[in-house]
Amino acid sequence: MITIPLFEAMAAIGGRTNKAVSAAEYLHSVTTDSREVKDGTLFVALKGQRVDGHDFITEAEKRGAVAAVVEHAADGIRIPQFTVPSSVWALGDLARIWRGRLDIPIVAVTGSVGKTSTKELIAFVLEAKFNTHKSRKNFNNEIGLPTELMNLDRQHQCSVVEFGMRNLNQINYLSRIARPNISVITNIGMSHIEILGSRENIAVAKSEIREGMDSEGVLILNRDDDFYDYIKSKSHCRVVSFGTHPRADVRISDVRLNEKANPGFKLNDFPVEMQNSFGKHLVYNAAAAYAVAVQMGVDRENIAERFATFSAPDRRGSVSRSACGALLLDNTYNAAPDSIQSSLHTLSELAENGKRTIAVIGEMLELGAYSEEAHRHIGKIIAEMSRPELLITVGKNAELVGKEAKRKNWRHFEDAAEAAKYLSVEVTGNDIVLLQGSNAVRLDLVEAALVG
C-alpha cells in the first residue's frame, strides 16, 4: 500500500484548505468516482459535460473520504476541502507524486497507429517476468493517465501506459507526470491531422514523449518512419530502433502470412509466430514490444512464447469466424489511411482458390481538410489491386473510396445497419471479410450481424 501525508498532497496541488490538516493524516488512494471511495481515499471532484463531481462530495464523505479536491467548496461538509483552480490539473499533480513513490520502470507508448495494440502486446510480454500493470483501454488522456498511475501499488514491478493526443503539449504534460523510463513511438501518420494541420506537427507533438524522460531513459523508434531522423535528433536519451531498415537495432525480416493472416517473421534472425492476430502491420507492434522486453531483460525464448499466444484486443486486429464460416478480419475500432492500406494488402495476400475477398471500408474521421484526399487515396490503392472482389463502403466520405476504386462490384451504404443487412445475406463460408473504419461508423454492428 502507498501512503502519502495529506498535507503533502495539499501542498503538491497548491490547494487552499477550509480546515486544518493534521500531520498524522494520510491518504491511501485517490479517485474521481465517489462509488470507489473507501477509508483513506482522497476524492477529486471533476466537472464533466454530463456529471459534476461536486454533486457527490457528500456521498464521498459518507464512504470514508479523508478529504476532497474541489474547484468550489460545498456547504455542510465536515472533511477538509482543498480548493484549486483546476481539479484536472490537481489530479495530474497527485499522480506525479504517486509515481514518485514507486521505483519501478514505466513504459509509455504513443503513435498515430497501433499504440493500444502495442501497449497490450508489451504488457503481455513483460508479464512473463514481472508483475505488470497496464492502463485500461483508452485511459490515455489528462484524466485517464493520472487515474491509471494511481492504481499502481507496491506489488507492481513495472507499468505500461498509453499516451493519447489531441494537440500540441498534451503528451508533454502526460510525460512529465509519468516520467517514463522507456518510451515507444509506433509511427507518425495522419491521425489528428484535422487539428494539427500536418504530419510535421504530429511528429512534433508525438516527440514530446521524451520531455519526461531523463538521460538514462530509452526511446524506441520506428526506423522505417519518415520522421525517424527528426525525432532522434531531438532526443537527449538513448535511441533503439526497429523496422525493416538494414540498420535497425531490431530488424524485421522474412515476413509471411498463413491462411488465417497470422504473421510469422524474424526479429534479428530470431523466428517468431503470432497465431491469434492478423496482418503484417502487427509485425511492427511486435518489433517494438521485442525491443522493450530486451531492454527489460526478458529472454528471447520467453518473448517468442508470449507472442505465440497473444490475442489482439477486440476490434483491433482480431480474427474470428462468421456464423456461415467466413473468415472475419476485425479492425472496426479505428481507422487511418496507413492502417487501412496495410489491411488491404493483407487481404490481397490471403486470397486462395475458391475464396472471395470482401473489403468493408468505413469512413475515416478526424481528418478535417485532408478527409477527401485521404479517402480518394484509399480508393486509388484499391484501383491498383486485383482484390477485393467485392467492395463495400459505409459512411458519407467513404463513398469517395468507391468512386476512386472504380470497381464493378461496389456497394455503398450510408450507415452500418444497412450494410449489415446486405452482408448477412451476401457473405458465404468461402469469403474472407475485412472490416475497418472509424469507431463512430459502428462497423462492429456488421461484425455482430455476421457472427450471429
C-alpha positions in Angstrom: 0.0 0.0 0.0 1.2 3.5 -0.8 0.6 6.2 1.8 1.0 9.9 1.3 0.7 12.6 4.1 -2.5 14.6 3.4 -0.6 17.9 3.9 1.9 16.8 1.3 -0.9 16.2 -1.2 -2.4 19.5 -0.4 1.0 21.3 -1.0 1.6 19.3 -4.2 -1.7 20.6 -5.8 -1.4 24.1 -4.4 -4.7 23.7 -2.6 -6.3 26.2 -0.3 -7.9 24.3 2.6 -11.0 25.3 4.6 -9.9 23.1 7.6 -6.7 22.5 9.3 -4.9 19.3 8.2 -3.1 17.2 10.8 0.4 15.9 10.0 -0.9 12.5 11.2 -3.5 12.2 8.4 -2.6 10.1 5.4 -4.3 9.1 2.1 -4.1 5.6 0.7 -5.9 6.1 -2.6 -7.2 8.7 -5.0 -10.3 8.6 -7.1 -12.7 10.7 -9.2 -15.6 8.2 -8.7 -17.4 8.6 -5.4 -18.5 4.9 -5.7 -14.9 3.9 -5.4 -14.3 5.8 -2.2 -13.2 3.9 0.9 -11.5 4.9 4.2 -8.4 6.9 3.5 -9.4 8.0 -0.1 -8.9 11.5 -1.4 -11.8 12.3 -3.6 -11.2 14.6 -6.7 -14.3 16.3 -7.9 -14.2 16.7 -11.7 -16.7 18.8 -13.6 -17.7 17.0 -16.8 -20.1 17.7 -19.6 -22.8 15.5 -18.1 -21.8 14.8 -14.5 -20.3 17.2 -11.9 -18.3 15.5 -9.2 -19.0 18.4 -6.8 -22.5 16.9 -6.6 -21.1 13.7 -5.0 -18.9 15.2 -2.3 -21.4 14.3 0.4 -21.5 10.7 -0.8 -17.7 10.6 -0.8 -17.6 11.8 2.8 -20.1 9.2 3.9 -18.0 6.4 2.3 -14.9 7.5 4.2 -13.1 10.1 2.1 -10.3 11.7 4.1 -10.6 15.0 2.1 -11.9 16.3 -1.3 -10.2 18.3 -4.0 -12.7 20.9 -5.4 -13.0 23.9 -7.6 -15.6 25.4 -5.2 -16.3 24.2 -1.7 -19.6 22.6 -0.8 -21.6 23.5 2.2 -22.2 21.1 5.1 -19.1 19.0 4.5 -17.0 18.1 7.6 -13.9 16.7 5.8 -11.3 19.2 4.5 -11.9 20.6 1.0 -8.8 21.7 -1.0 -9.9 24.4 -3.4 -7.8 24.5 -6.6 -8.1 26.4 -9.9 -8.5 23.1 -11.8 -9.3 19.7 -10.5 -7.9 18.1 -13.6 -4.5 19.8 -13.0 -4.7 18.7 -9.4 -5.3 15.1 -10.5 -2.1 15.3 -12.5 -0.1 16.8 -9.6 -1.3 14.0 -7.4 -0.3 11.3 -9.9 3.1 12.9 -10.2 3.9 12.5 -6.5 2.2 9.0 -6.5 4.5 7.9 -9.3 7.5 9.3 -7.4 6.7 6.9 -4.5 7.4 3.9 -6.8 10.9 3.0 -8.0 9.6 0.9 -10.9 10.1 1.2 -14.7 7.3 2.8 -16.6 6.9 2.1 -20.3 4.9 4.7 -22.3 3.5 4.2 -25.8 2.2 6.7 -28.3 1.9 6.9 -32.1 -0.6 7.6 -34.8 -1.5 4.0 -35.5 -1.2 0.8 -33.3 -0.5 2.4 -29.9 -3.2 0.5 -28.0 -2.3 -2.9 -29.6 1.4 -2.2 -29.0 0.7 -1.3 -25.4 -1.3 -4.5 -24.9 1.5 -6.6 -26.5 4.3 -5.1 -24.5 2.4 -5.7 -21.2 1.6 -9.3 -22.3 5.3 -10.0 -23.0 6.5 -8.3 -19.8 4.1 -10.4 -17.7 6.5 -13.3 -18.5 8.9 -11.9 -16.0 7.2 -9.1 -14.0 4.0 -8.3 -12.1 2.9 -5.9 -14.7 0.4 -3.0 -14.5 -1.2 -1.7 -17.7 -3.5 1.1 -18.4 -7.1 0.2 -19.3 -8.4 0.6 -22.8 -8.2 4.3 -23.7 -7.2 5.7 -20.3 -4.7 7.8 -22.1 -5.5 11.5 -21.6 -5.1 14.1 -18.9 -7.7 12.3 -16.7 -7.2 8.7 -17.7 -3.4 8.5 -17.4 -3.2 10.0 -13.8 -6.1 7.7 -12.8 -4.2 4.7 -14.1 -0.9 5.7 -12.4 -2.6 6.0 -9.1 -3.7 2.4 -9.5 -0.1 1.4 -9.1 0.9 -0.2 -5.8 3.9 -1.7 -4.1 3.2 -5.1 -5.6 3.7 -3.9 -9.2 7.2 -4.3 -10.8 6.5 -2.3 -13.9 3.8 -0.4 -15.7 2.8 0.1 -19.4 0.7 3.1 -20.2 -0.6 4.8 -23.3 -0.4 8.5 -24.2 -3.1 9.9 -26.4 -3.0 13.2 -28.1 -5.4 15.9 -29.5 -3.0 18.8 -29.7 0.5 20.1 -29.0 1.8 20.0 -25.4 -0.6 17.2 -24.3 1.9 14.4 -24.5 4.5 16.8 -22.9 2.1 17.1 -19.9 1.5 13.4 -19.7 5.2 12.5 -19.9 6.1 14.9 -17.1 3.6 13.2 -14.9 4.5 9.6 -15.7 8.3 10.1 -16.0 8.7 7.0 -18.3 11.9 5.0 -18.3 11.2 3.6 -21.8 9.1 5.3 -24.4 7.8 4.0 -27.7 6.6 5.9 -30.7 5.0 3.5 -33.1 4.8 5.8 -36.2 3.8 9.2 -37.4 0.6 9.1 -39.5 -2.4 11.3 -40.3 -4.5 10.7 -37.1 -5.4 14.1 -35.6 -4.2 16.0 -38.7 -7.5 17.9 -38.6 -6.3 19.7 -35.5 -2.5 19.8 -36.1 -2.6 20.5 -39.8 0.4 18.5 -41.0 2.4 15.3 -40.3 5.3 17.5 -39.3 3.3 19.0 -36.5 2.1 15.5 -35.5 5.8 14.4 -35.3 6.5 17.4 -33.0 3.6 16.5 -30.8 4.4 12.8 -30.6 8.1 13.5 -29.9 7.0 15.4 -26.7 7.0 11.9 -25.1 10.8 12.5 -24.4 10.1 15.5 -22.2 9.5 13.5 -19.0 12.5 11.2 -19.6 15.9 11.6 -18.1 19.2 10.9 -19.8 19.2 7.2 -18.7 15.9 6.6 -20.5 15.4 4.6 -23.7 13.4 5.9 -26.7 12.2 3.2 -29.1 11.5 4.5 -32.6 10.3 3.1 -35.9 13.4 3.2 -38.2 11.2 2.9 -41.3 9.2 6.0 -40.4 9.7 9.3 -42.4 10.3 11.2 -39.1 12.8 8.9 -37.5 15.8 11.1 -38.1 13.9 14.2 -36.9 12.7 12.6 -33.6 16.1 11.0 -32.9 17.9 14.4 -33.4 15.6 15.9 -30.7 16.2 13.1 -28.2 18.6 13.5 -25.2 18.5 9.8 -24.3 19.5 6.6 -25.9 17.5 5.5 -29.0 16.7 1.9 -30.0 15.2 1.4 -33.4 13.0 -1.2 -35.0 11.9 -1.9 -38.6 12.9 -3.5 -41.9 15.7 -0.9 -42.4 19.1 -2.7 -42.5 20.5 -0.5 -39.7 17.5 -1.0 -37.4 18.6 -2.3 -33.9 15.6 -4.8 -34.1 15.4 -5.8 -37.7 12.3 -7.3 -39.2 12.7 -9.9 -41.9 11.1 -12.9 -43.6 7.5 -11.7 -43.0 4.8 -14.0 -44.2 1.1 -14.8 -43.5 -0.6 -18.1 -43.1 -4.1 -18.9 -44.4 -5.7 -17.1 -41.4 -3.5 -14.0 -41.9 -1.5 -14.8 -38.8 2.0 -13.4 -39.3 5.3 -15.2 -39.0 8.6 -13.3 -39.2 12.1 -12.9 -37.8 13.4 -10.3 -35.4 17.2 -10.1 -35.7 17.0 -13.6 -37.3 15.1 -14.9 -34.3 11.9 -16.7 -35.6 8.5 -15.6 -34.2 5.0 -16.8 -34.9 1.8 -15.0 -33.9 -1.3 -17.3 -34.0 -4.2 -15.2 -32.8 -4.0 -11.9 -34.6 -3.9 -10.8 -38.3 -1.9 -8.6 -40.5 1.6 -7.7 -41.4 1.2 -4.4 -39.5 1.2 -6.4 -36.3 4.9 -7.2 -37.0 5.8 -3.6 -36.2 4.0 -3.8 -32.9 5.8 -7.0 -32.1 9.2 -5.5 -33.0 8.5 -2.6 -30.7 7.5 -5.0 -27.9 10.6 -7.1 -28.5 12.8 -4.0 -28.2 11.1 -3.1 -24.9 11.3 -6.6 -23.5 15.0 -7.0 -24.3 15.7 -3.7 -22.6 13.8 -5.1 -19.6 15.8 -8.3 -19.5 13.2 -10.8 -20.8 14.7 -13.8 -22.5 14.1 -14.2 -26.3 12.5 -17.6 -25.8 10.0 -16.2 -23.3 9.3 -13.3 -25.7 8.5 -15.8 -28.5 6.3 -17.9 -26.3 4.2 -14.8 -25.3 4.0 -13.6 -28.9 2.6 -17.1 -30.0 -0.3 -16.9 -27.5 -1.1 -13.2 -27.7 -4.6 -12.2 -28.8 -5.2 -8.8 -30.3 -7.6 -6.6 -28.4 -11.2 -6.8 -29.6 -11.8 -4.9 -32.8 -8.1 -4.0 -33.2 -6.8 -6.8 -35.4 -8.7 -9.8 -34.1 -9.7 -12.8 -36.2 -13.0 -14.7 -36.0 -15.5 -16.7 -38.0 -18.9 -15.7 -39.1 -21.9 -18.0 -38.5 -21.6 -19.4 -42.0 -17.8 -19.9 -41.7 -16.4 -16.8 -43.4 -13.1 -15.6 -42.0 -13.5 -12.1 -40.4 -10.6 -9.7 -40.1 -11.9 -7.2 -37.5 -10.4 -3.7 -37.3 -13.6 -1.9 -36.6 -12.3 0.2 -33.6 -10.3 2.7 -35.5 -9.0 3.6 -38.9 -6.4 5.8 -40.6 -5.1 5.7 -44.2 -1.9 3.9 -43.2 -3.6 1.1 -41.3 -6.3 0.6 -44.0 -3.7 0.4 -46.7 -1.9 -2.3 -44.7 -5.1 -4.2 -44.1 -5.9 -4.2 -47.8 -2.5 -5.6 -48.7 -3.1 -8.3 -46.0 -6.5 -9.1 -47.5 -4.9 -9.4 -51.0 -2.2 -11.8 -49.9 -4.8 -14.1 -48.3 -6.7 -14.8 -51.5 -6.9 -18.5 -52.3 -8.5 -20.6 -55.0 -12.2 -20.7 -54.3 -12.1 -17.8 -51.8 -13.6 -14.4 -52.3 -12.3 -11.3 -50.6 -14.6 -8.6 -49.3 -13.4 -5.2 -48.0 -15.9 -3.3 -45.9 -14.4 0.2 -45.5 -16.0 2.7 -43.2 -15.4 6.4 -43.2 -12.2 7.7 -41.6 -13.0 10.5 -39.2 -10.9 13.4 -37.7 -9.1 14.1 -40.9 -10.5 17.6 -41.4 -9.5 19.2 -44.7 -7.5 16.1 -45.6 -10.6 13.8 -45.5 -11.4 13.9 -49.2 -7.8 13.4 -50.2 -7.3 10.5 -47.7 -10.5 8.7 -48.8 -9.6 9.1 -52.5 -6.1 7.8 -51.8 -7.5 4.6 -50.4 -9.7 4.2 -53.5 -6.7 4.7 -55.8 -4.9 2.0 -53.9 -7.8 -0.4 -54.4 -7.9 0.5 -58.1 -4.4 -0.7 -58.5 -5.1 -4.1 -56.7 -6.7 -7.2 -58.2 -8.7 -7.6 -55.0 -11.0 -7.3 -53.2 -13.7 -8.9 -55.4 -16.4 -7.1 -53.5 -16.0 -3.6 -52.1 -18.5 -2.2 -49.5 -18.2 1.4 -48.3 -20.0 2.8 -45.3 -20.5 6.5 -44.4 -20.6 9.8 -46.3 -16.9 10.3 -47.2 -16.2 6.6 -47.6 -18.2 6.8 -50.9 -15.1 8.6 -52.3 -13.2 5.4 -51.8 -15.6 3.5 -54.1 -15.7 6.2 -56.7 -11.9 6.2 -57.0 -11.7 2.4 -56.9 -13.8 2.1 -60.0 -14.9 -1.4 -59.1 -17.8 -3.0 -60.8 -18.7 -4.9 -57.6 -19.1 -2.0 -55.3 -22.0 -1.2 -53.0 -22.2 2.0 -50.8 -24.3 2.3 -47.6 -24.9 5.4 -45.5 -24.8 3.5 -42.3 -23.6 0.2 -40.8 -27.1 -1.2 -40.1 -27.9 -1.1 -43.9 -24.5 -2.7 -44.7 -25.1 -5.4 -42.0 -28.5 -6.3 -43.5 -27.0 -6.7 -47.0 -23.9 -8.6 -45.9 -25.8 -11.0 -43.7 -27.3 -12.4 -46.9 -24.3 -11.8 -49.2 -21.5 -13.4 -47.2 -20.8 -17.1 -47.6 -18.5 -19.6 -45.9 -15.9 -19.2 -48.8 -15.4 -15.5 -48.1 -12.7 -13.6 -46.3 -14.1 -10.3 -45.0 -12.1 -7.2 -43.9 -14.0 -4.8 -41.6 -12.3 -1.5 -41.0 -13.4 2.1 -40.2 -13.6 4.7 -37.5 -15.3 3.6 -34.3 -18.2 6.1 -34.7 -19.2 4.4 -38.0 -20.1 1.3 -36.0 -18.8 -1.4 -38.3 -18.9 -3.6 -35.2 -22.6 -3.9 -35.9 -21.7 -5.6 -39.2 -19.4 -8.0 -37.4 -22.0 -8.8 -34.8 -24.6 -9.5 -37.6 -22.2 -11.8 -39.4 -21.2 -13.7 -36.2 -24.9 -14.1 -35.4 
